[in-house]
């Protein structure tokens, strides 16, 4: 399903991303590094471990400027080693 963010979001806008991946202490810095390539800035992440501790959910809020920008971030975040889903 293709979402037309241009009709739903007024740009620029702060957009939340949640990256779910294997539990790795370096996952948050990999997320920030990937975001920095598309939207330089200072970022903080929040990390929530799964109930069994096998996975981490890393949340980050990014100022995006267009639908293309959102799509590029989803792609970059999805290519991080150990990432299973990007929401």
N, C-alpha and C positions, 0 to 999 in steps of 0.2 A: 504494500500500500504506500503510495507516494503522498507525503504531507506537504502542503503548500504553506510553509512558514511565513511567507511574505504576506499572506492574507490574515494570519493569526497573531503575528508578533510585530510590534512596532520597533524598528531598528534605529539606533543601537539599543541593545537590551542585554541585561544580565540573564544568562541562560545556565541552568543547572545540568551538570553531567554526572552520572553515577557509573563508575567503572568497576565491574565485578571480575575478580581474577583470583588466581591461586594465592594463598597466603605467602607473602614475601615482603620483608621489611623495606625493600627497595621499590615496591610498587608505587607508593605515593610520589616519590621523586621522579619515577619514569612518567607518571601521569603529568606532573608539572612540566617536565622537560618537553613532552609532546605538545602540550598546550602552548608553551613559550614560543615554539616555532611558528605558530599561527596567530597568536595573540600575546605578544610580549607584555609582561607586567608582573606584579607581585601577587602570588597566589598562596592561599592556605587550603589545606585539604582536611577532611575529616575521614577517619577510617573506622569502619565497624567490622569486626570479625564475625564469621558465621557461627552458629551455635556449636559446631564441632571444631571450629578453628582452622578448617581446611581452606577457607576462602576469605577474602577481604573485599569489602565494598568501599571504594574511595569516592568521595563526593567532592566536586569542585565547581565553583561558579565562575563563568567566563563571560566577559562582555563581547557579544557577537554583533556583527554589522550587516549580515545578510544570510539568506538561506544557504548560499554557496559556502559561506564561512562555517555555518553549523555542520554542513555535510562534510567539509574538509576535516573538522575537528572529530566528528564521529569516526571517520576513516582512520585518522592518525591514532586515535585512542584504541580503536579495535585492532591495530597492528602491533600493539605493545605485547612483548613476550609474556605469556601466562594469562592474558586477558581472555575471559570467556564471553562477556556481554558488556555492551555499553548502552545505558539507558539515558 
